[in-house]
Amino acid sequence: MRSVRAGLLYFLMTFGAGFALGPIRLFLLVPRIGVRAAELIELPVMILISYLAARWVTRRLAVPPATAPRLAMGLTALALLVTCEFTFVLKLQGLTLQDYLAHRDPVSGTAYALSLAIVALLPLAVNRR
């Protein structure tokens, strides 16, 4: 149960950061440098935030360093991130899932998918002592 609570908190921190950075990307960066570049600039910032969040949550909630609890934390956060992305965010942008997938930039879309895998696995990499 601790891992699920940790995953929920980890999700809230990463989703909250992404929700805060989204308007900056959309309204400031995209018009100046385009979608691909804006998303690729935002990506390392989000990975850093995710790393810091994973580190803080695992310490704060004392998630055991074993693989199973850490993976449960990461996969819980991933499931919640993807669920919110494909429901709340798409509705906010007025897109269907098909529209979203059809118009996703192949480079930044692939990088985004890889970053989701990183977010899911980061709890395994932090505070292992």
C-alpha positions in Angstrom: 0.0 0.0 0.0 2.9 2.4 0.7 4.0 2.0 -2.9 0.6 2.9 -4.3 0.5 6.0 -2.0 4.0 6.9 -3.1 3.0 6.4 -6.8 0.0 8.7 -6.3 2.2 11.4 -4.7 4.9 10.9 -7.4 2.2 11.3 -10.1 0.8 14.4 -8.5 4.2 16.0 -8.4 5.1 15.2 -12.0 1.7 15.9 -13.4 1.5 19.1 -11.5 4.9 20.2 -12.9 3.8 19.2 -16.4 0.5 21.0 -16.0 2.4 24.2 -15.0 5.0 23.9 -17.7 2.4 23.1 -20.5 1.1 26.7 -20.9 4.7 28.0 -21.0 5.5 25.5 -23.8 2.3 26.1 -25.7 2.0 29.9 -25.5 5.7 31.0 -25.3 7.8 28.4 -26.9 5.7 26.8 -29.7 5.0 30.1 -31.5 8.7 31.0 -31.5 10.4 27.7 -32.2 7.8 25.1 -33.1 6.2 22.1 -31.5 9.1 19.7 -31.9 11.7 22.0 -30.4 9.5 23.2 -27.6 8.6 19.6 -26.6 12.2 18.5 -26.8 13.3 21.5 -24.6 10.6 20.7 -22.0 11.5 17.0 -21.8 14.8 17.2 -19.9 13.2 19.6 -17.5 10.4 17.2 -16.8 12.8 14.3 -16.4 14.8 16.3 -13.9 11.6 17.2 -12.0 10.6 13.6 -12.1 14.0 12.5 -10.7 13.8 15.0 -7.9 10.2 14.0 -7.1 11.0 10.3 -7.1 14.0 10.9 -4.8 11.9 13.0 -2.4 8.9 10.6 -2.4 10.9 7.5 -1.8 12.6 9.2 1.2 9.5 10.9 2.6 7.3 7.8 2.4 10.2 5.4 3.1 9.5 3.2 0.1 11.7 0.1 0.5 14.6 -0.1 -1.9 13.6 -3.5 -3.2 12.6 -3.7 -6.9 8.9 -4.6 -6.4 7.8 -1.7 -4.3 9.8 0.8 -6.3 8.4 -0.6 -9.6 4.9 -0.5 -8.2 5.4 3.2 -7.3 6.7 4.0 -10.8 4.0 2.0 -12.6 1.2 3.5 -10.5 2.5 7.0 -11.4 2.8 6.0 -15.1 -0.8 4.6 -15.2 -2.2 7.8 -13.6 -0.1 10.0 -16.0 -1.2 8.2 -19.1 -4.9 8.1 -17.9 -4.9 11.8 -17.2 -3.1 12.6 -20.5 -5.6 10.6 -22.5 -8.7 11.9 -20.7 -8.3 15.3 -19.0 -5.6 16.9 -21.1 -7.1 15.8 -24.4 -10.5 17.1 -23.4 -8.9 20.4 -22.4 -7.3 20.7 -25.8 -10.5 19.5 -27.6 -8.8 16.5 -29.2 -9.8 12.9 -29.5 -7.3 10.1 -28.9 -7.1 9.4 -32.6 -6.4 13.1 -33.4 -3.7 13.2 -30.8 -1.9 10.1 -32.0 -2.3 11.1 -35.7 -0.8 14.6 -35.2 1.9 13.7 -32.8 5.4 14.7 -34.0 7.3 11.5 -34.6 10.5 12.7 -33.0 9.1 14.5 -29.9 6.4 11.8 -29.6 9.0 9.1 -29.5 11.0 11.1 -27.0 7.9 11.6 -24.9 7.1 7.8 -24.9 10.7 7.1 -23.8 10.4 9.8 -21.1 7.3 8.0 -19.7 9.3 4.8 -19.4 12.0 6.8 -17.6 9.5 8.3 -15.2 8.2 4.7 -14.4 11.7 3.5 -13.8 13.2 6.4 -11.9 12.0 5.2 -8.5 14.2 2.1 -9.0 17.3 4.3 -9.5 17.0 6.7 -6.5 17.9 6.3 -2.8 19.0 2.7 -3.2 21.3 2.7 -0.2 
